[in-house]
């Protein structure tokens, strides 16, 4: 398929495919768009496959290929999941390869495929190119941007671009969500935590900077950060004293993204933490 019209025809055809007992009824609760550069394809497909039954949606997966000859190529997949006698949920996945200059103008493609009157989410893999036309166009046609700043280099400086779009689109950060078990535990140390001067975090750079930013923004004073790199958040010290380990197990990537897709408003505490994380 080489046009949006072709994609829409294919979707219509699949809904009334010969041999099916009845045409399937769309059960989407959102349009979920994912921007997936080549290095993120495998990881993105793994997560999307686990989300299908949890969030019946129209998913538009964008694969930018700026070095290819200009044009678009797409394919459509419909999955039906029985959920009881005579009932099923259906998901539509549209994969679009944006070639040449089309890779810098994805918003028109996505806007044509958005389901009316339903929220639209954008999952951006890797560091967004703040100010670039492909990114700017997409955040103007969606309701919520979902990122994972664990995937970003040059933290905390990379957060600077993020602070400039908070008033344009609601933002979720999977790295922030992965600190959610630790923040209530640290808050429970009040009032002993009120005068903290130093936090030591064993986790990803994003988790370390966001926890430090959160403390600074809540306590309204400087908090020094020491970071011990780890691929997950496994320990926090407050002024040299180990903090209690929170209960429960860390959620999977699909679990975290699923929770973020249930969130619609702005997270002002996250926004304050990002601003306070900046040097």
C-alpha positions in Angstrom: 0.0 0.0 0.0 1.4 3.3 -1.0 -1.2 5.9 0.1 -3.5 6.6 3.1 -6.5 5.8 0.8 -5.0 2.3 0.2 -4.6 1.8 4.0 -8.2 2.8 4.6 -9.5 0.5 1.9 -7.5 -2.4 3.4 -8.9 -1.7 6.9 -12.4 -1.7 5.5 -11.8 -4.9 3.6 -10.5 -6.6 6.7 -13.6 -5.6 8.7 -15.8 -7.4 6.3 -13.5 -10.2 5.3 -15.3 -13.1 3.5 -15.6 -16.2 5.7 -16.0 -14.2 8.9 -19.3 -14.9 10.7 -20.0 -11.2 11.2 -18.0 -8.0 10.4 -15.9 -7.1 13.4 -16.9 -4.1 15.5 -14.1 -1.7 16.3 -13.5 -1.6 20.0 -10.6 1.0 20.1 -10.3 3.3 23.0 -7.5 5.4 21.5 -5.2 6.0 18.7 -1.7 5.0 19.7 1.1 6.2 17.5 4.7 5.0 17.9 7.7 6.7 16.3 10.3 3.9 15.8 13.7 4.5 14.4 15.6 1.4 13.1 17.5 0.8 16.3 14.2 0.6 18.3 12.2 -1.7 16.0 12.7 -5.0 17.9 12.1 -3.5 21.4 9.0 -1.6 20.2 7.4 -4.6 18.5 7.9 -6.7 21.7 6.1 -4.1 23.8 3.3 -3.5 21.3 2.5 -7.2 21.1 1.9 -7.3 24.9 -0.4 -4.2 24.9 -2.9 -5.4 22.3 -5.3 -7.1 24.7 -5.0 -4.5 27.4 -5.6 -1.5 25.3 -7.7 -2.2 22.2 -6.6 0.6 20.0 -5.7 1.7 16.5 -1.9 1.6 16.6 0.0 3.5 13.9 3.7 2.5 13.9 5.9 5.0 12.0 9.2 3.7 10.7 11.3 6.7 9.4 13.5 5.9 6.5 14.9 9.2 5.3 17.6 7.7 3.2 15.2 5.8 1.0 13.5 7.0 -2.2 10.6 9.3 -1.3 7.2 7.8 -0.6 5.2 5.8 1.9 4.6 2.1 2.3 2.1 0.6 4.7 0.5 -2.6 5.8 -2.4 -3.4 8.0 -3.0 -6.1 10.6 -6.2 -6.8 12.5 -6.3 -9.0 15.6 -9.4 -10.3 17.3 -9.3 -11.5 21.0 -12.3 -13.4 22.4 -13.3 -12.1 25.8 -16.4 -14.1 26.5 -19.2 -15.9 24.8 -20.1 -13.9 21.7 -17.8 -11.1 22.6 -14.4 -10.0 21.3 -12.0 -7.0 21.3 -10.3 -6.0 18.1 -7.1 -4.1 17.5 -5.8 -2.5 14.3 -2.1 -2.1 13.7 -1.0 0.1 10.8 2.7 0.0 10.0 3.9 2.9 7.8 7.4 3.3 6.4 8.1 7.0 5.8 10.7 7.3 3.0 12.8 10.2 2.0 11.3 13.6 2.8 8.1 12.0 4.0 10.1 11.0 7.2 10.1 14.7 8.1 6.4 15.3 7.7 4.6 12.4 9.5 1.8 14.5 11.0 -0.3 14.6 7.9 -0.2 10.8 7.7 -1.1 10.4 11.4 -3.8 13.0 11.3 -5.6 11.1 8.5 -5.6 7.9 10.6 -6.7 9.3 13.9 -10.0 7.9 15.2 -12.4 10.7 15.8 -13.4 11.7 19.4 -10.8 9.4 21.0 -7.6 10.4 22.7 -4.4 10.2 20.7 -1.0 9.1 22.3 2.4 9.4 20.8 5.2 7.0 22.0 8.6 8.4 20.9 11.5 6.0 21.1 14.8 7.5 21.9 15.6 11.2 22.3 13.1 13.5 20.5 14.7 15.9 18.1 13.2 19.0 19.8 12.5 21.7 17.2 12.6 19.3 14.2 9.6 19.3 11.9 8.8 15.6 12.3 8.6 16.0 16.1 6.9 19.4 16.2 4.2 18.3 13.8 3.3 15.2 15.7 3.0 16.7 19.1 0.5 19.2 17.6 -1.9 16.5 16.6 -1.8 14.2 19.7 -3.0 14.7 23.2 -0.2 13.0 25.1 3.5 12.3 24.5 5.0 9.2 26.1 8.8 9.0 26.3 11.4 7.1 28.3 14.3 9.4 29.2 16.3 6.2 30.2 16.8 6.0 26.4 18.3 9.5 26.3 22.0 10.6 26.3 23.5 13.7 27.9 21.2 13.8 31.0 20.2 16.0 32.6 20.8 18.6 29.8 18.5 16.7 27.4 15.6 17.6 29.7 15.9 21.2 28.6 14.0 20.6 25.4 11.3 18.8 27.2 10.5 21.7 29.5 9.7 23.8 26.5 6.8 21.7 25.4 5.0 21.1 28.7 2.4 23.8 27.8 1.8 22.2 24.4 1.2 18.5 25.1 0.9 16.4 28.3 4.0 14.3 28.9 4.5 10.9 30.4 8.0 9.6 31.1 8.4 5.8 31.7 11.7 6.5 33.6 9.6 8.7 36.1 7.0 6.0 36.4 9.7 3.5 37.4 10.4 5.7 40.4 6.8 5.5 41.6 7.4 2.8 44.3 10.3 4.8 45.7 8.8 8.3 46.0 6.0 7.4 48.5 8.6 5.5 50.5 10.9 8.5 50.6 8.0 10.8 51.4 7.1 8.6 54.4 10.4 9.5 56.0 9.1 13.1 56.6 10.0 15.1 58.7 13.5 13.5 58.9 14.0 14.0 55.2 13.2 17.7 55.3 16.8 18.8 55.6 18.4 16.3 53.3 21.5 17.6 51.5 22.6 14.6 49.5 20.9 11.7 47.7 22.8 8.8 46.3 20.9 6.7 43.7 21.8 3.3 42.3 19.8 3.1 39.1 19.7 4.6 35.6 20.8 8.2 35.0 17.2 9.2 34.3 16.0 7.8 37.6 18.8 9.4 39.5 18.3 12.9 38.1 14.5 12.7 38.4 14.6 11.6 42.0 17.0 14.4 42.8 14.9 16.9 40.9 11.8 15.7 42.7 13.4 16.2 46.1 14.7 19.7 45.2 11.3 20.8 43.9 9.4 19.5 46.9 11.9 20.6 49.6 12.7 23.9 47.9 16.4 23.7 48.5 19.5 22.3 46.8 20.1 18.5 47.0 23.4 17.1 45.8 23.2 14.0 43.6 25.6 11.0 43.6 24.8 8.4 40.9 25.9 4.8 40.9 24.9 3.5 37.4 22.7 0.4 37.2 20.2 -0.8 34.6 17.4 -0.5 37.2 16.6 1.3 40.4 18.0 -0.8 43.2 19.0 1.5 46.0 18.7 5.0 47.5 20.7 6.7 50.3 19.8 9.9 52.0 22.7 11.7 53.5 24.6 8.5 53.6 21.8 6.4 55.2 20.2 3.6 53.1 16.5 4.2 52.6 14.1 1.3 53.2 13.5 -0.8 50.1 9.9 -0.3 48.9 7.6 -3.4 48.7 6.6 -5.1 45.5 8.4 -5.9 42.2 9.4 -3.5 39.5 6.7 -3.5 36.7 7.5 -4.7 33.2 7.9 -2.3 30.3 4.5 -3.2 28.9 2.9 -2.7 32.4 4.4 0.7 32.7 3.4 1.8 29.2 -0.1 0.4 29.8 -0.5 2.5 33.0 0.7 5.6 31.1 -1.9 5.0 28.4 -4.6 5.3 31.2 -3.3 8.7 32.1 -4.7 11.8 30.4 -3.9 15.0 32.4 -0.6 16.8 33.0 1.7 15.6 35.8 2.8 18.9 37.4 5.0 17.1 40.0 6.9 15.4 37.2 7.3 18.7 35.3 8.7 20.4 38.5 11.1 17.5 38.9 12.4 17.8 35.4 12.9 21.5 35.7 14.7 21.0 39.1 16.9 18.3 37.5 18.5 20.8 35.1 21.9 22.2 36.0 
